[in-house]
Amino acid sequence: MRPRVEQVCRAFAIELVERVVPAIGSAFQQGTAAMIAMMLLMVADEWDRGASRLVEENARLRELFAAAASHVKDPLLQRRLLELVETTDNDLRIAALEVANSKLRSALIDLHAHVELQSGPEARGIEASIWRELMESTKRRRLALAQF
């Protein structure tokens, strides 16, 4: 049997909180051990959902670019968006997904700056789509631990 990473992280966090923290004399060291436990719980959550979250976010950004590209006035930006629409997430390692996500988010920033300078309903619609995706992205990234 091979233990799952998120289960190991949760088990270590529980061990720290239930047995190690009470055995430590210094309040500062107790706080440090408790903080490490909380970080392990966050790692467990992100380990389990990280790839799925990034694949979903990358897909949403590509969809947004596909819908927006025909309304973009800057030909270089338009070409960049269309090229990004054609990319796929074939490598599901977190590091590779984050590289793709960074490229997509960089283009999103440029698209947002572009449409903010444009007038008309198309520009406002793209801007509204960008803000919706940013809100959804924030929800997808939310950690289960309320204080974080």
Residue pairs with C-beta under 8 A, 6 or more apart in sequence:
5 44
5 47
6 43
6 44
6 45
6 47
6 48
7 44
9 40
9 41
9 43
9 44
9 47
10 40
10 41
10 44
12 37
12 40
13 37
13 38
13 40
13 41
13 44
14 37
16 33
16 34
16 36
16 37
16 40
17 34
17 37
20 33
21 30
21 33
21 34
21 37
24 30
24 33
38 145
38 148
41 144
41 145
42 143
42 145
42 148
45 143
45 144
45 145
46 143
50 94
50 97
51 92
51 93
51 94
51 97
53 140
53 141
54 89
54 94
54 97
54 98
54 100
54 101
55 89
55 92
55 97
56 140
57 101
57 104
57 137
57 140
58 89
58 97
58 100
58 101
58 104
59 89
60 133
60 136
60 137
61 84
61 101
61 104
61 105
61 107
61 108
61 133
62 84
62 85
62 87
62 104
64 108
64 126
64 129
64 130
64 133
65 81
65 82
65 84
65 85
65 104
65 107
65 111
66 81
66 85
67 126
67 129
68 81
68 111
68 115
68 126
68 129
69 78
69 81
69 82
69 85
70 78
71 115
71 122
71 123
71 126
72 78
72 81
72 111
72 114
72 115
73 114
73 118
74 114
77 107
77 110
77 111
77 114
80 107
80 110
81 107
81 111
84 103
84 104
84 107
87 100
87 103
89 96
89 97
89 100
91 97
108 130
108 133
111 126
111 130
112 127
112 130
115 123
115 124
115 126
115 127
115 130
116 123
116 127
